[in-house]
Amino acid sequence: MYISRRQQVLNSLGEASAIVFAATEKLRNNDCDYSYRQDSDFYYLTGFEEPEAVLVLAPMLPEGERVTLFLRERDPKMEVWFGERLGVERAPEALKVDRAFGISKLGEMLPGLLKGSRKLYHTLGDEERDRTVLGAVKAAQRMRRTGAETPDEICDLAGLLHERRLFKTPEEIELMKRAAEVSAFGFERAMAECCPGIFEYQLQAIMEYEWAMRGSRRVAFETIVASGRHACVLHYVGNQDRIKADDLVLVDAGCEFGYYASDISRTWPCGGAFTKPQKEVYEIVLKANKAGIAACKRGFRFDDVHMAAVRVLVEGLISLGICKGTVDEVIASETYKPYYMHRTSHWVGMDVHDVGRYCVDGQSRPLEPGMVLTVEPGLYLSPDAQEIPEQYRGIGVRIEDDVLCTDGEPVVLTASIPKEIADLEALVGSRAKIALA
């Protein structure tokens, strides 16, 4: 798979070269680093998880020299502390690259690898890396006196690689299906264990335990468990409060499996039954979720998904007496935005907010088979908003699914996770037995 991806990029480079850096390690505090996760572009092309590595793709070089990897050399003393490294000698066979060299040789060798290329693809933005690349380009340009062609422009790697990543292959789709399946275990267990008095962080722990036991090495993003008024905060990650019987619990979470993310939101009543106002709001969001999903197919554009959900949400806000006017008037005036302030969708893949353009030629891009996007409408009725009828204040609901566009009907990768009211009320609290703090 990685060989094929690299070859596709080589074929599209023409008379250009590309350089892709591994992710850097980040200091957490004092001597401790954050848990390492490889850069998605680098992993997409190599499947290699070590830091301090650089991939150079140079189609203008002779065959057998076009795919070069720089990486850390073996170091027995360091390996005692941090584990075994792949090393230079083993890398060509293990990763199926043409050549491998120690990372310390990058600055020395990079100018020669650019020989014959008219331009270079590199993602700018990291000061140290940019210095390395610009230094290599300047050094390469000095070869021009010998008649060599060398880069005279640097282009963003995103334009070359990210559109490829947007369209998922059958192998990638299988990984995303597995990520959704594993995530489902955590969501269903959290629903079943939820009961009045449980802490938000305990639900988080239940979910992440289930994911790890099924092969997920990390979460796709920081888990959100928001109860009560916290559900009106879009990215609440405190996860520290004890959940009360009459609270709604909004969970936005997902595991990563094989470097592919899931991104799911569900909202349920901690006490096992929706109150009448909670149910009214929930039904509106659920209907909007389904309307957005129905638009995830050929013939629709990316923005159509958002507008399909917005129309349903606005209809609901008018019916609750929160917004005034016709649906078209409320949409045009955007008076719904205090209660629904975000977009309905984003791409999802190796990154939870995945790469790929949302507009093409100034227009929202048409949806095509192989794209995977979220559909995540919500309503957030602030407890402090005096213009909202009192019975609805403090209710926050979001329902999010991951949807695959195909030649036919949309495929909801997260369909197994309950979201119908009857299913939620039957499941929530059905296995509540956790020892409460």
Backbone hydrogen bonds in HBPLUS format (Angstrom, degrees):
<---DONOR---> <-ACCEPTOR-->    atom                        ^
c    i                          cat <-CA-CA->   ^        H-A-AA   ^      H-
h    n   atom  resd res      DA  || num        DHA   H-A  angle D-A-AA Bond
n    s   type  num  typ     dist DA aas  dist angle  dist       angle   num
A0005-ARG N   A0001-MET O   3.01 MM   4  6.28 155.8  2.07 144.8 151.3     1
A0006-ARG N   A0002-TYR O   2.95 MM   4  6.16 164.2  1.98 150.0 154.0     2
A0007-GLN N   A0003-ILE O   2.94 MM   4  6.14 156.7  1.99 149.5 156.4     3
A0008-GLN N   A0004-SER O   2.98 MM   4  6.21 153.8  2.05 147.4 154.1     4
A0009-VAL N   A0005-ARG O   3.09 MM   4  6.39 156.9  2.14 148.3 154.1     5
A0010-LEU N   A0006-ARG O   2.84 MM   4  6.11 162.3  1.87 152.1 157.5     6
A0011-ASN N   A0007-GLN O   2.88 MM   4  6.05 156.5  1.93 147.7 153.9     7
A0012-SER N   A0008-GLN O   3.12 MM   4  6.33 139.2  2.29 137.5 147.9     8
A0012-SER N   A0009-VAL O   3.05 MM   3  5.09 125.5  2.36  96.4 110.8     9
A0013-LEU N   A0009-VAL O   3.01 MM   4  6.15 124.4  2.33 146.7 161.2    10
A0013-LEU N   A0010-LEU O   3.29 MM   3  5.24 145.4  2.42  96.6 106.2    11
A0016-ALA N   A0013-LEU O   3.14 MM   3  5.13 130.3  2.40 107.0 121.0    12
A0118-ARG N   A0015-GLU O   2.65 MM 103  5.75 161.7  1.68 174.8 176.9    13
A0017-SER N   A0119-LYS O   3.04 MM 102  6.54 153.8  2.11 150.6 157.1    14
A0121-TYR N   A0017-SER O   2.76 MM 104  6.15 158.8  1.81 147.9 155.1    15
A0018-ALA N   A0057-LEU O   2.87 MM  39  5.11 154.3  1.93 146.9 154.1    16
A0057-LEU N   A0018-ALA O   2.83 MM  39  5.11 165.4  1.85 151.5 156.6    17
A0019-ILE N   A0121-TYR O   3.02 MM 102  6.35 158.1  2.07 170.8 172.1    18
A0020-VAL N   A0055-LEU O   2.81 MM  35  5.10 162.9  1.84 152.4 158.0    19
A0055-LEU N   A0020-VAL O   2.81 MM  35  5.10 169.0  1.82 156.0 158.9    20
A0022-ALA N   A0053-ALA O   2.87 MM  31  5.24 155.2  1.93 162.1 154.0    21
A0034-TYR N   A0026-LYS O   2.78 MM   8  5.68 160.9  1.81 164.2 170.2    22
A0028-ARG N   A0032-CYS O   2.66 MM   4  5.47 154.5  1.72 140.4 148.3    23
A0029-ASN N   A0032-CYS O   3.12 MM   3  5.36 155.4  2.19 139.1 145.7    24
A0032-CYS N   A0029-ASN O   2.82 MM   3  5.36 167.2  1.84 142.6 143.7    25
A0043-TYR N   A0039-ASP O   2.90 MM   4  6.11 167.5  1.92 159.6 163.4    26
A0044-TYR N   A0040-SER O   2.83 MM   4  5.86 154.4  1.89 146.0 153.7    27
A0045-LEU N   A0041-ASP O   3.27 MM   4  6.51 139.3  2.45 141.5 149.9    28
A0045-LEU N   A0042-PHE O   3.22 MM   3  5.43 134.1  2.44  99.3 110.7    29
A0046-THR N   A0042-PHE O   3.02 MM   4  6.13 128.8  2.29 142.5 157.0    30
A0046-THR N   A0043-TYR O   3.22 MM   3  5.03 135.3  2.43  93.7 105.9    31
A0047-GLY N   A0043-TYR O   2.80 MM   4  4.58 143.2  1.94 119.2 131.2    32
A0054-VAL N   A0070-PHE O   2.88 MM  16  5.07 151.6  1.96 138.6 145.2    33
A0070-PHE N   A0054-VAL O   2.82 MM  16  5.07 165.9  1.84 154.8 159.5    34
A0056-VAL N   A0068-THR O   2.82 MM  12  5.17 164.1  1.85 159.1 163.0    35
A0068-THR N   A0056-VAL O   3.00 MM  12  5.17 173.3  2.00 155.6 157.3    36
A0058-ALA N   A0066-ARG O   2.88 MM   8  4.75 162.4  1.91 138.7 144.5    37
A0061-LEU N   A0058-ALA O   3.17 MM   3  5.86 167.1  2.19 121.1 125.1    38
A0065-GLU N   A0062-PRO O   3.05 MM   3  5.73 140.9  2.21 143.8 145.2    39
A0098-ASP N   A0067-VAL O   3.02 MM  31  5.14 123.8  2.34 129.2 145.1    40
A0099-ARG N   A0067-VAL O   3.18 MM  32  6.60 151.3  2.27 157.3 160.8    41
A0069-LEU N   A0099-ARG O   2.97 MM  30  6.29 161.7  2.00 144.2 149.5    42
A0101-PHE N   A0069-LEU O   2.92 MM  32  6.43 149.2  2.01 152.7 161.6    43
A0071-LEU N   A0101-PHE O   2.99 MM  30  6.48 153.9  2.06 159.2 166.9    44
A0103-ILE N   A0071-LEU O   2.77 MM  32  4.67 133.6  1.98 130.3 130.6    45
A0078-MET N   A0075-ASP O   3.05 MM   3  5.45 114.6  2.49 110.9 125.6    46
A0079-GLU N   A0075-ASP O   2.87 MM   4  6.01 156.7  1.93 160.3 167.7    47
A0080-VAL N   A0076-PRO O   3.17 MM   4  6.31 135.3  2.38 138.9 147.4    48
A0081-TRP N   A0078-MET O   3.02 MM   3  5.36 128.8  2.29 102.6 115.2    49
A0082-PHE N   A0078-MET O   2.91 MM   4  6.15 162.8  1.94 156.3 161.7    50
A0083-GLY N   A0079-GLU O   2.92 MM   4  4.42 145.1  2.04 119.0 121.5    51
A0094-ALA N   A0090-ARG O   3.01 MM   4  6.06 167.8  2.03 161.8 164.9    52
A0095-LEU N   A0091-ALA O   2.84 MM   4  5.62 167.6  1.85 157.0 159.3    53
A0096-LYS N   A0092-PRO O   2.84 MM   4  5.12 118.4  2.22 126.2 137.7    54
A0105-LYS N   A0102-GLY O   2.97 MM   3  5.68 164.9  1.99 121.7 126.6    55
A0106-LEU N   A0103-ILE O   3.17 MM   3  5.46 169.2  2.18 114.9 116.9    56
A0109-MET N   A0105-LYS O   2.96 MM   4  6.04 159.6  2.00 159.3 164.6    57
A0110-LEU N   A0106-LEU O   2.85 MM   4  5.61 155.9  1.91 161.7 164.7    58
A0113-LEU N   A0109-MET O   3.28 MM   4  6.60 145.0  2.41 147.4 157.4    59
A0113-LEU N   A0110-LEU O   3.00 MM   3  5.07 124.2  2.32 100.4 115.4    60
A0114-LEU N   A0111-PRO O   3.18 MM   3  5.34 144.9  2.31 100.9 110.9    61
A0115-LYS N   A0112-GLY O   3.27 MM   3  5.33 160.2  2.32 102.2 108.1    62
A0117-SER N   A0114-LEU O   3.10 MM   3  5.66 160.9  2.14 140.0 140.1    63
A0116-GLY N   A0149-GLU O   2.53 MM  33  4.54 156.3  1.58 166.7 158.7    64
A0152-ASP N   A0118-ARG O   3.05 MM  34  6.28 150.7  2.14 147.7 140.2    65
A0120-LEU N   A0153-GLU O   3.01 MM  33  6.43 158.1  2.06 155.0 162.0    66
A0155-CYS N   A0120-LEU O   2.77 MM  35  6.11 160.6  1.81 153.3 160.1    67
A0122-HIS N   A0155-CYS O   2.85 MM  33  6.15 161.2  1.89 172.1 178.1    68
A0130-ASP N   A0126-ASP O   2.78 MM   4  5.88 163.8  1.80 163.9 169.6    69
A0131-ARG N   A0127-GLU O   3.03 MM   4  6.23 152.6  2.11 145.1 151.7    70
A0132-THR N   A0128-GLU O   3.17 MM   4  6.49 155.5  2.23 143.1 149.3    71
A0133-VAL N   A0129-ARG O   2.90 MM   4  6.23 163.9  1.93 158.4 162.0    72
A0134-LEU N   A0130-ASP O   2.80 MM   4  5.91 171.7  1.81 155.2 158.2    73
A0135-GLY N   A0131-ARG O   2.86 MM   4  5.84 155.2  1.92 143.7 151.2    74
A0136-ALA N   A0132-THR O   3.03 MM   4  6.23 149.8  2.12 140.9 148.9    75
A0137-VAL N   A0133-VAL O   2.91 MM   4  6.21 156.4  1.97 152.9 159.6    76
A0138-LYS N   A0134-LEU O   2.96 MM   4  6.18 163.6  1.99 149.9 153.9    77
A0139-ALA N   A0135-GLY O   2.97 MM   4  6.14 156.9  2.02 143.0 149.9    78
A0140-ALA N   A0136-ALA O   2.80 MM   4  5.97 153.8  1.87 146.5 154.2    79
A0141-GLN N   A0137-VAL O   2.88 MM   4  6.11 150.2  1.97 146.4 154.6    80
A0142-ARG N   A0139-ALA O   3.21 MM   3  5.40 139.2  2.39  98.3 109.2    81
A0143-MET N   A0140-ALA O   2.88 MM   3  5.44 155.4  1.94 114.2 122.4    82
A0144-ARG N   A0141-GLN O   3.09 MM   3  5.52 163.6  2.12 111.1 116.2    83
A0146-THR N   A0143-MET O   2.86 MM   3  5.57 159.1  1.90 120.4 127.4    84
A0147-GLY N   A0144-ARG O   2.79 MM   3  4.95 160.7  1.82 110.4 116.0    85
A0159-GLY N   A0156-ASP O   3.26 MM   3  5.93 138.5  2.44 114.1 121.2    86
A0160-LEU N   A0157-LEU O   2.95 MM   3  5.33 139.3  2.12 108.3 120.0    87
A0161-LEU N   A0157-LEU O   2.98 MM   4  6.16 159.1  2.02 159.9 166.6    88
A0162-HIS N   A0158-ALA O   2.93 MM   4  4.98 147.5  2.04 127.6 138.1    89
A0164-ARG N   A0161-LEU O   3.09 MM   3  5.41 127.3  2.38 103.3 116.8    90
A0165-ARG N   A0161-LEU O   3.15 MM   4  6.54 151.9  2.23 147.5 155.8    91
A0166-LEU N   A0162-HIS O   3.06 MM   4  6.25 134.8  2.27 139.0 150.3    92
A0168-LYS N   A0370-GLY O   2.89 MM 202  4.90 172.6  1.89 128.5 127.2    93
A0172-GLU N   A0169-THR O   3.05 MM   3  5.14 114.8  2.49  99.6 115.1    94
A0173-ILE N   A0169-THR O   2.89 MM   4  6.18 160.2  1.93 159.5 165.7    95
A0174-GLU N   A0170-PRO O   3.07 MM   4  6.26 152.3  2.15 143.8 150.1    96
A0175-LEU N   A0171-GLU O   3.24 MM   4  6.56 152.1  2.32 141.8 148.6    97
A0176-MET N   A0172-GLU O   2.92 MM   4  6.25 152.5  1.99 150.1 158.4    98
A0177-LYS N   A0173-ILE O   2.83 MM   4  6.07 149.6  1.92 147.9 156.4    99
A0178-ARG N   A0174-GLU O   3.00 MM   4  6.22 153.6  2.07 142.4 149.5   100
A0179-ALA N   A0175-LEU O   2.88 MM   4  6.17 152.9  1.96 144.4 152.1   101
A0180-ALA N   A0176-MET O   3.02 MM   4  6.23 154.5  2.09 142.5 148.7   102
A0181-GLU N   A0177-LYS O   2.88 MM   4  6.16 154.4  1.95 147.0 154.6   103
A0182-VAL N   A0178-ARG O   2.86 MM   4  6.06 166.2  1.88 156.3 159.0   104
A0183-SER N   A0179-ALA O   2.97 MM   4  6.07 159.0  2.01 142.4 149.0   105
A0184-ALA N   A0180-ALA O   2.95 MM   4  6.12 146.0  2.07 142.2 151.1   106
A0185-PHE N   A0182-VAL O   3.17 MM   3  5.49 127.9  2.46 103.3 115.1   107
A0186-GLY N   A0183-SER O   3.05 MM   3  5.32 117.3  2.46 102.2 116.8   108
A0187-PHE N   A0183-SER O   3.05 MM   4  6.40 162.6  2.08 157.5 162.4   109
A0188-GLU N   A0184-ALA O   2.93 MM   4  6.04 173.6  1.93 156.9 158.9   110
A0189-ARG N   A0185-PHE O   3.02 MM   4  6.07 156.5  2.08 143.7 150.5   111
A0190-ALA N   A0186-GLY O   2.93 MM   4  6.06 158.7  1.98 147.8 153.9   112
A0191-MET N   A0187-PHE O   2.93 MM   4  6.18 159.0  1.97 152.0 157.7   113
A0192-ALA N   A0188-GLU O   2.98 MM   4  6.14 161.4  2.01 144.2 149.5   114
A0193-GLU N   A0189-ARG O   2.90 MM   4  6.06 147.9  2.00 147.9 156.2   115
A0194-CYS N   A0190-ALA O   3.00 MM   4  5.88 123.3  2.33 139.3 151.9   116
A0194-CYS N   A0191-MET O   3.31 MM   3  5.23 144.4  2.44  95.7 105.7   117
A0429-GLY N   A0191-MET O   2.93 MM 238  6.47 153.4  2.00 145.8 146.1   118
A0431-ARG N   A0192-ALA O   2.80 MM 239  4.93 159.6  1.84 130.3 130.8   119
A0198-ILE N   A0195-CYS O   3.16 MM   3  5.93 164.3  2.18 146.9 147.8   120
A0197-GLY N   A0243-ILE O   2.79 MM  46  5.36 174.0  1.80 168.2 169.4   121
A0243-ILE N   A0198-ILE O   2.75 MM  45  5.64 176.7  1.75 163.7 164.0   122
A0202-GLN N   A0199-PHE O   3.03 MM   3  5.21 134.2  2.25  99.6 112.5   123
A0203-LEU N   A0199-PHE O   3.33 MM   4  6.82 151.0  2.42 150.8 157.2   124
A0200-GLU N   A0241-ASP O   2.90 MM  41  5.74 155.5  1.96 157.3 163.9   125
A0204-GLN N   A0200-GLU O   3.13 MM   4  6.48 156.6  2.18 147.7 154.7   126
A0205-ALA N   A0201-TYR O   2.93 MM   4  6.13 154.0  2.00 139.4 145.9   127
A0206-ILE N   A0202-GLN O   2.97 MM   4  6.22 155.9  2.03 146.6 152.5   128
A0207-MET N   A0203-LEU O   3.10 MM   4  6.35 165.4  2.12 153.1 155.6   129
A0208-GLU N   A0204-GLN O   3.02 MM   4  6.23 175.3  2.02 158.7 159.9   130
A0209-TYR N   A0205-ALA O   2.94 MM   4  5.94 150.0  2.03 145.6 153.3   131
A0210-GLU N   A0206-ILE O   3.19 MM   4  6.40 163.6  2.21 147.8 151.4   132
A0211-TRP N   A0207-MET O   3.09 MM   4  6.42 153.7  2.16 150.6 158.2   133
A0212-ALA N   A0208-GLU O   3.04 MM   4  6.17 165.8  2.06 145.3 149.1   134
A0213-MET N   A0209-TYR O   2.99 MM   4  6.19 159.6  2.04 155.5 160.9   135
A0214-ARG N   A0211-TRP O   3.02 MM   3  5.27 148.7  2.12 104.8 114.6   136
A0216-SER N   A0211-TRP O   3.07 MM   5  5.34 163.0  2.10 141.8 137.4   137
A0215-GLY N   A0212-ALA O   3.18 MM   3  5.31 163.9  2.21 112.7 111.8   138
A0256-GLU N   A0218-ARG O   3.00 MM  38  5.74 155.7  2.06 160.7 154.0   139
A0220-ALA N   A0254-GLY O   2.90 MM  34  5.62 176.0  1.90 142.5 143.1   140
A0224-ILE N   A0252-ASP O   3.02 MM  28  5.01 162.3  2.05 148.1 151.0   141
A0252-ASP N   A0224-ILE O   2.99 MM  28  5.01 151.1  2.07 132.9 142.1   142
A0226-ALA N   A0250-LEU O   2.82 MM  24  5.06 177.9  1.83 153.3 153.4   143
A0250-LEU N   A0226-ALA O   2.76 MM  24  5.06 175.3  1.76 153.5 151.8   144
A0230-HIS N   A0227-SER O   3.06 MM   3  5.38 139.9  2.22 142.8 135.3   145
A0228-GLY N   A0248-LEU O   3.00 MM  20  5.54 145.0  2.13 152.4 161.8   146
A0231-ALA N   A0228-GLY O   3.12 MM   3  5.84 158.1  2.17 118.3 123.9   147
A0232-CYS N   A0229-ARG O   3.07 MM   3  5.70 165.9  2.09 117.6 122.1   148
A0233-VAL N   A0230-HIS O   2.93 MM   3  5.33 162.4  1.96 118.0 120.9   149
A0247-ASP N   A0244-LYS O   3.09 MM   3  5.34 165.3  2.11 114.2 117.7   150
A0271-GLY N   A0245-ALA O   3.06 MM  26  4.59 115.2  2.50 151.6 141.9   151
A0270-CYS N   A0247-ASP O   2.92 MM  23  5.72 168.4  1.94 165.4 169.3   152
A0249-VAL N   A0268-TRP O   2.73 MM  19  5.34 159.0  1.77 158.0 165.4   153
A0268-TRP N   A0249-VAL O   2.99 MM  19  5.34 153.4  2.06 138.1 144.5   154
A0251-VAL N   A0266-ARG O   2.87 MM  15  5.49 173.5  1.88 173.4 173.0   155
A0266-ARG N   A0251-VAL O   2.95 MM  15  5.49 151.6  2.03 151.3 160.2   156
A0253-ALA N   A0264-ILE O   2.85 MM  11  5.52 152.5  1.92 162.4 166.1   157
A0264-ILE N   A0253-ALA O   2.93 MM  11  5.52 162.4  1.96 149.3 155.2   158
A0262-SER N   A0255-CYS O   3.08 MM   7  5.80 129.2  2.35 151.4 165.6   159
A0257-PHE N   A0260-TYR O   2.78 MM   3  5.22 162.5  1.81 151.5 150.8   160
A0260-TYR N   A0257-PHE O   2.98 MM   3  5.22 153.9  2.05 107.8 116.2   161
A0261-ALA N   A0349-GLY O   2.83 MM  88  5.65 178.8  1.83 155.9 155.5   162
A0265-SER N   A0400-GLU O   3.33 MM 135  4.46 165.9  2.35 109.5 112.1   163
A0400-GLU N   A0265-SER O   2.96 MM 135  4.46 170.0  1.97 122.3 123.3   164
A0272-GLY N   A0269-PRO O   3.00 MM   3  5.30 161.1  2.04 111.8 117.9   165
A0279-LYS N   A0275-THR O   2.85 MM   4  5.98 159.4  1.90 155.2 161.2   166
A0280-GLU N   A0276-LYS O   3.01 MM   4  6.24 155.0  2.07 150.7 157.2   167
A0281-VAL N   A0277-PRO O   3.12 MM   4  6.39 165.5  2.14 153.8 156.2   168
A0282-TYR N   A0278-GLN O   2.86 MM   4  6.00 164.3  1.89 151.4 156.8   169
A0283-GLU N   A0279-LYS O   2.91 MM   4  6.01 163.7  1.94 151.5 155.0   170
A0284-ILE N   A0280-GLU O   3.37 MM   4  6.60 150.4  2.47 140.2 146.9   171
A0285-VAL N   A0281-VAL O   3.18 MM   4  6.55 163.0  2.21 155.8 159.3   172
A0286-LEU N   A0282-TYR O   2.88 MM   4  6.11 163.3  1.91 159.5 164.6   173
A0287-LYS N   A0283-GLU O   3.03 MM   4  6.12 157.3  2.08 141.6 147.4   174
A0288-ALA N   A0284-ILE O   3.01 MM   4  6.28 152.6  2.09 145.9 153.7   175
A0289-ASN N   A0285-VAL O   2.83 MM   4  6.10 154.2  1.90 150.6 157.8   176
A0290-LYS N   A0286-LEU O   3.07 MM   4  6.34 158.6  2.11 148.7 153.3   177
A0291-ALA N   A0287-LYS O   2.98 MM   4  6.21 148.9  2.08 142.8 151.8   178
A0292-GLY N   A0288-ALA O   2.93 MM   4  6.16 158.0  1.98 151.8 157.0   179
A0293-ILE N   A0289-ASN O   3.03 MM   4  6.28 160.2  2.07 147.6 153.0   180
A0294-ALA N   A0290-LYS O   3.07 MM   4  6.22 154.7  2.13 143.0 149.2   181
A0295-ALA N   A0292-GLY O   3.07 MM   3  5.35 144.3  2.21 104.5 114.8   182
A0296-CYS N   A0293-ILE O   3.00 MM   3  5.32 167.2  2.02 116.9 119.9   183
A0300-PHE N   A0297-LYS O   3.13 MM   3  6.03 150.5  2.22 146.3 150.1   184
A0367-LEU N   A0300-PHE O   2.89 MM  67  5.93 173.7  1.90 158.2 156.2   185
A0304-ASP N   A0301-ARG O   2.94 MM   3  5.19 135.7  2.14 103.8 117.0   186
A0302-PHE N   A0365-ARG O   2.96 MM  63  5.84 155.3  2.02 157.0 161.9   187
A0305-VAL N   A0302-PHE O   3.24 MM   3  5.82 143.2  2.39 111.7 119.4   188
A0307-MET N   A0303-ASP O   3.02 MM   4  6.35 167.1  2.04 156.0 159.2   189
A0308-ALA N   A0304-ASP O   2.91 MM   4  5.99 152.2  1.99 144.8 151.9   190
A0309-ALA N   A0305-VAL O   3.25 MM   4  6.50 157.9  2.30 145.5 150.3   191
A0310-VAL N   A0306-HIS O   2.84 MM   4  6.09 161.6  1.88 154.1 160.2   192
A0311-ARG N   A0307-MET O   3.03 MM   4  6.11 164.4  2.06 148.4 150.6   193
A0313-LEU N   A0309-ALA O   2.98 MM   4  6.26 163.6  2.01 156.2 161.3   194
A0314-VAL N   A0310-VAL O   2.82 MM   4  5.98 163.1  1.84 158.9 163.1   195
A0315-GLU N   A0311-ARG O   2.98 MM   4  6.16 161.0  2.02 145.4 150.8   196
A0316-GLY N   A0312-VAL O   3.02 MM   4  6.26 154.8  2.08 146.0 152.8   197
A0317-LEU N   A0313-LEU O   2.83 MM   4  6.16 155.4  1.89 150.6 157.6   198
A0318-ILE N   A0314-VAL O   2.96 MM   4  6.17 156.0  2.01 153.6 159.0   199
A0319-SER N   A0315-GLU O   3.03 MM   4  6.27 154.9  2.10 142.5 149.8   200
A0320-LEU N   A0316-GLY O   2.96 MM   4  6.24 138.9  2.13 146.2 157.2   201
A0322-ILE N   A0317-LEU O   2.93 MM   5  5.26 146.1  2.04 170.1 165.1   202
A0323-CYS N   A0317-LEU O   3.24 MM   6  5.46 160.3  2.28 110.9 112.8   203
A0321-GLY N   A0318-ILE O   3.03 MM   3  5.10 153.2  2.10 102.6 111.0   204
A0330-VAL N   A0326-THR O   2.95 MM   4  6.17 162.2  1.98 154.7 158.9   205
A0331-ILE N   A0327-VAL O   2.98 MM   4  6.18 160.6  2.01 152.3 157.8   206
A0332-ALA N   A0328-ASP O   2.92 MM   4  6.01 163.2  1.95 145.9 151.0   207
A0333-SER N   A0329-GLU O   2.94 MM   4  6.05 157.7  1.99 147.1 153.1   208
A0334-GLU N   A0330-VAL O   2.87 MM   4  5.73 121.4  2.22 134.4 148.7   209
A0334-GLU N   A0331-ILE O   3.23 MM   3  4.95 138.3  2.42  91.8 103.6   210
A0337-LYS N   A0334-GLU O   3.21 MM   3  5.63 162.6  2.24 111.4 116.4   211
A0339-TYR N   A0336-TYR O   2.93 MM   3  5.72 157.1  1.99 125.6 132.8   212
A0340-TYR N   A0336-TYR O   3.10 MM   4  6.21 125.4  2.41 137.4 150.0   213
A0380-TYR N   A0339-TYR O   2.93 MM  41  4.94 155.6  1.99 135.4 142.9   214
A0376-GLU N   A0344-THR O   2.79 MM  32  5.03 161.4  1.82 146.4 152.7   215
A0374-THR N   A0346-HIS O   2.93 MM  28  5.58 156.4  1.99 153.4 159.7   216
A0354-ASP N   A0347-TRP O   2.90 MM   7  4.93 155.4  1.96 118.1 119.5   217
A0348-VAL N   A0372-VAL O   3.07 MM  24  5.83 153.1  2.15 143.1 141.1   218
A0349-GLY N   A0351-ASP O   3.07 MM   2  5.21 153.0  2.15 143.2 148.5   219
A0365-ARG N   A0358-TYR O   3.04 MM   7  5.84 168.8  2.06 137.2 137.3   220
A0360-VAL N   A0363-GLN O   2.72 MM   3  5.36 153.8  1.79 160.3 161.3   221
A0363-GLN N   A0360-VAL O   3.06 MM   3  5.36 164.1  2.08 112.6 117.7   222
A0371-MET N   A0368-GLU O   3.26 MM   3  6.11 160.7  2.30 144.1 145.8   223
A0370-GLY N   A0405-CYS O   2.94 MM  35  5.75 157.7  1.99 152.1 145.2   224
A0405-CYS N   A0371-MET O   2.89 MM  34  5.46 174.4  1.90 169.1 170.5   225
A0373-LEU N   A0403-VAL O   2.97 MM  30  5.41 155.9  2.03 152.5 154.8   226
A0403-VAL N   A0373-LEU O   2.79 MM  30  5.41 169.0  1.80 156.7 160.6   227
A0375-VAL N   A0401-ASP O   2.90 MM  26  5.41 143.0  2.04 151.3 159.5   228
A0401-ASP N   A0375-VAL O   3.07 MM  26  5.41 149.7  2.17 133.3 140.4   229
A0399-ILE N   A0377-PRO O   3.26 MM  22  6.18 161.0  2.30 173.2 178.0   230
A0379-LEU N   A0397-VAL O   2.89 MM  18  5.43 149.5  1.98 150.5 160.3   231
A0397-VAL N   A0379-LEU O   2.92 MM  18  5.43 163.4  1.94 158.0 163.6   232
A0381-LEU N   A0395-ILE O   2.97 MM  14  5.36 170.1  1.98 158.2 157.1   233
A0394-GLY N   A0381-LEU O   2.61 MM  13  5.49 141.7  1.75 150.5 163.1   234
A0385-ALA N   A0382-SER O   3.22 MM   3  5.31 168.9  2.23 108.2 111.6   235
A0388-ILE N   A0385-ALA O   3.23 MM   3  5.80 163.9  2.25 114.5 119.4   236
A0392-TYR N   A0389-PRO O   2.97 MM   3  5.85 161.9  2.01 130.7 135.9   237
A0393-ARG N   A0390-GLU O   3.23 MM   3  5.41 152.5  2.31 106.5 114.3   238
A0395-ILE N   A0392-TYR O   3.30 MM   3  5.88 150.1  2.39 141.7 138.4   239
A0413-LEU N   A0402-ASP O   2.82 MM  11  5.56 134.8  2.03 150.1 163.7   240
A0404-LEU N   A0411-VAL O   2.77 MM   7  5.00 171.3  1.77 152.8 153.5   241
A0411-VAL N   A0404-LEU O   2.99 MM   7  5.00 170.4  2.00 148.5 151.6   242
A0415-ALA N   A0412-VAL O   3.24 MM   3  5.25 155.6  2.30 116.1 113.4   243
A0417-ILE N   A0414-THR O   3.23 MM   3  6.00 168.7  2.25 123.5 126.8   244
A0424-LEU N   A0420-GLU O   2.96 MM   4  6.23 161.8  2.00 160.7 166.1   245
A0425-GLU N   A0421-ILE O   2.95 MM   4  6.14 171.6  1.96 159.5 161.5   246
A0426-ALA N   A0422-ALA O   3.08 MM   4  6.16 140.3  2.24 137.2 147.3   247
A0427-LEU N   A0423-ASP O   3.08 MM   4  6.22 143.0  2.23 142.0 151.2   248
A0427-LEU N   A0424-LEU O   3.09 MM   3  5.17 123.9  2.41  97.1 111.4   249
A0428-VAL N   A0424-LEU O   2.87 MM   4  5.84 178.8  1.87 166.7 167.1   250
A0430-SER N   A0427-LEU O   2.97 MM   3  5.42 163.2  2.00 140.1 138.9   251
A0432-ALA N   A0429-GLY O   3.41 MM   3  4.97 170.2  2.42 104.2 102.5   252
